[in-house]
Amino acid sequence: MFAQFDLDHELIGALDDIGFKKPTSIQELVLPEAMAGKDVLASAPTGTGKTAAFLLPAAQHLLDYPRTKPGFPRVLVLTPTRELALQVAEQAELITKNTNIKTGVITGGVNYGSHKEILTSTTDMLIATPGRLLEYIDNEQFDAREIELLIFDEADRMLDMGFADTINRIVDESANRKQSMLFSATLEGAGVIKFAKEVLNEPVYLEANPSRKEKAKIHQWLHLADNKAHKFALLANILKQEEVTRAVVFANKRETVQFLSGKLFGEEIPCAWLEGNMPQDKRNNSVDRVRDGRVNVLVATDVAARGLDIDDISHVINFDMPRKADIYLHRIGRTGRAGNKGTAISLVEAHDMLVIGKIERYLKERLPRRVIDELRPQHKEARIPLKKPKVKKSAAQKKAKAKKIKKKSAKKTK
């Protein structure tokens, strides 16, 4: 129960109202360490309560040490995308609804004037994307010196998106902070570890092992496609299946998103679409249309692979394969959330087989190949075998091999 963490009754009451009865594995790990004031480096799969794991200690900090004078935010949460920032802010509002904690959001893609109140009146907790926030810091409209708690959500994705310099500037500006926390679905790659070492002070490393109830059960398979036209025919066929109740279709380029949206409309499959250059109000409208069931298909670029929180997504379909294996994992994480079952289907052309090999090595499993009878591919798969793991030889084996080589060379010299 959440009461074991000495959270104020206002927060416990809000959790009850939301329906959070029992902490998830990541929350059980993070809450005691974070509330003890330690820096945290945490990893947990998507859909396992990661957001509440950092919002609850942040809110408790603000309640334990009340503000003594008006000023800039004391808690800053940085996120890679606008969508994720809005969703974190929405959950922050729910968690702190019984308190006087004031939450604000600053992101790109909206009118500068819409942030005036946050920049000129007292805000306690700020959720922001790095680029727009740094603009305000550079223009001396925002003072990061009052930040006491700095939180990075999906830090690896922020680094992948090229925010490293921007984030480091914000880190430098918030040098007076007392505590930092870094969260992500995965903590792989030298870049994230190096960054964590630079910004965190003797962090506790926490990696959740979700319970069976929390774990996503995602069925994954692929269909081979001869070309783009064949791939679209497969997509349309899949989206018309009865079991596809709500789907996200991923493409790599915004031109492909627009192409698919038009073609699906022609197939009488209404959809919303989402890509990086859209104004924020249009992006919000697209997500809302899917959330409230006006349409059941969202076509998106990878801007939606992180932070998109739409309930009950039954299927994720990769029309284009992602360029990296970890992005594949983030895409399919949009389905099968909070213990629900989900399905991830990839439409694969011959040139995609290299990345399929990388994904299969990353997952340590082979993706099943499936066929739709009336849309069978004409070309056979270019098979790329999985690399066998190298087995380290024991000292005795090395010695025996050296002896064998020595004998062979001795015979040759005779």
Disulfide bonds with the S-S distance in Angstrom:
none
